[in-house]
């Protein structure tokens, strides 16, 4: 029993799980270049996986499995690559099938945003508007103080949302700034004079 638990610890909990590919998503894996490409209703993504990890596409079962050689199970770094590869492929498949969305809210009197072609313009209390170019794979919907960012690539969507938020992070006293819709700002009390 102890031996079984020990050997199970050497497995990657994430890496060993197969990835189910939904219908409507095309997968192609090139074993020579180690390139994994996925295409679905929301777009097309590809990545080159680590040489230590084997990625197999079972078309009959409609699933992708990741594995590493048995003699490398003891190496912690390779187990980490195994789990990472599986997680990246799973997020690519979810991205092309369903897409990822981040929502931001601008809080401040007279503050707003405008979508101007491939640029978003922020009016956030500075003496000049802030223009940010929108990445190619990202779709943007702006409704006065609400910004919705969507796209197939989880990293690009998250990074672009973080970039917009960084232009005026929410401050804890008046709560003004750009915040995620579900973000909770812990408010602080300002200085009280004459107390």
N, C-alpha and C positions, 0 to 999 in steps of 0.2 A: 504493500500500500504506500509506504514511504517513498519507494522507488518510483511509483507511478506519479505521485505528486511532484517529485523532483524533476522528472522528465517533462511534465506538463508546464512547469515553471520556465523551462527553456524554450517554450513556444511563444510566438508573438500572439497575444490575445486578439489583436486587430488583424494581423497579417494572415492568420489561418482561416478567417471567415471568407467564404466565396462571395463574389459580387454578382447579384442578379441583374441582368440587363433587361430593362423593360422593352416591350414591343415598340417599334418605330425608331429604335436606336441602332445604328450600324457601327460595328466594331471591326477594326483591322489592326493586327499586330505583326510587325516586321521583326523576325528574330535576329536578323543580321545587324540592323541599325538600332534595335531595341526600342523602336518607336511605336507607341500606342496611340491610335487615332480613333476618335468617336465622333459620330455625327447624328444629330437628332433635330426635332422641330425647332429648338431654340438656338441652334448654331452648330459649329464645328470646333473641336479642340483636339490638341495632340500634345504628347510629352515623351521624353526619352527617359526610360527607367534605368535604375542603377544596374551595373553588370553583375552584381552579387545576387540579384533577385531574378527568378524565372517567372514569367507571366504567361499563362496559358488561357486560350479562348476556346471554350467548349460550345460549339454552335448548336449541337443537339440539345444540351441541357440549358442553353441560353445563359451561361454564366462564365465569369472570369475568375481564375484562381491564381494566387501568388504563392511562391514557395522558395525556399533556400536549401542548398545541399545539407544533408544530415550532419556532415562533419563541421559545418559552420554554425550550428545551433548554439554552441557555447560562447560565440563571440557576440558580445552585447551590441556593438556598433552595427553589425550585419542584421541582427534581429530588429534593431531600430529602423534600418533601411527597408526591411520587409514590411513592417507596419506602416511606414510612411508611404511606400509605393502603393499599397492597397488603399490607403486613405485618399491619396491623390487621384487614383483611377476612379474610386467611388464618387468623389466630388465632381469629377469631370462628367461622369455618366448622369448624375443628378442635374448638373448644370445644363447639359444639352437636352435633357428630357423635360425638366420643370423650370430651370433657371433659378437665379438667386436675386433677392431684392433687399435693399436697405432703404429705410425712410428716415429723413431728417426734417427737423422743424426749426425755423428761425424765430427767435423770441426777441422782440425789441420794437419800440414805437417807430413806425415808418421803415422798418427794415424789411427787405424782400429779396427775391431772386428772379431772374429772367433767363429763359433759354433763348440763346441767339445763335441758331445754327449749331455748329460744333463747339460752342463756347457757352459756359454758364456765367452770368454776371450777378455778383452779389453786392447788394447795397446794405452794408452792415455797420453803419455808424462812422466810417472813415470819411475823410474829405474827398475820396475818390472811389469809384466802384472797383471791385476786385473781379478780374476776368480769369477763369480757369478753363483750359481746353478740355473737352470731353474725350475720353479714349474711344477708339473705333468700335470696340465690341459692346459698348455700354449704351443703354437706352435711358433717356432722361425725361421725366415728366415733372414740370414745375407748376405749382398752383399757389401763387403769391408767396406764402411763407412755408409751404410744404414742398419738399423735394423727394422724388422717388427715383432711385437708381436701380436698374435691373440689367441682367446680362447672364450669359452662360458660365463665365469664369468667376469663381468665388473670390479668388485673390484680387482680381482687377476691380470687381464691384466693391469689396471691402476696403481696398486701398484708396479708391476714388472717394468713397464716403468719408474716410478718415481725413483725406486731404481737404475736403470742403469744411469739415468740422474744425480742423486745425486753424482755419483762417479767423475764427472767432469762437474759441471754446467757451462753453457756458460758465459764467462766473457765479460764485455761491451767494453773493449778497442780494442782487436784484434778479438773478436768474436769467439775465440777458445773454444771448449768444446762440450758437448753432448746436443743437443736441439731437441724438437719435430719438425717435418717437417713443421708444420704450425705456429710455434712459431716465433714471431718477437722480435729480440734483439735490444733494444734501445742502440745505440752506444754512447760512451763518447769520448771526445777528451783528449788525454794524455797531460802531461805537456809540454809546449813549453818553451825551454830554450833560453835565450838571446833576448826575445821579449821586 
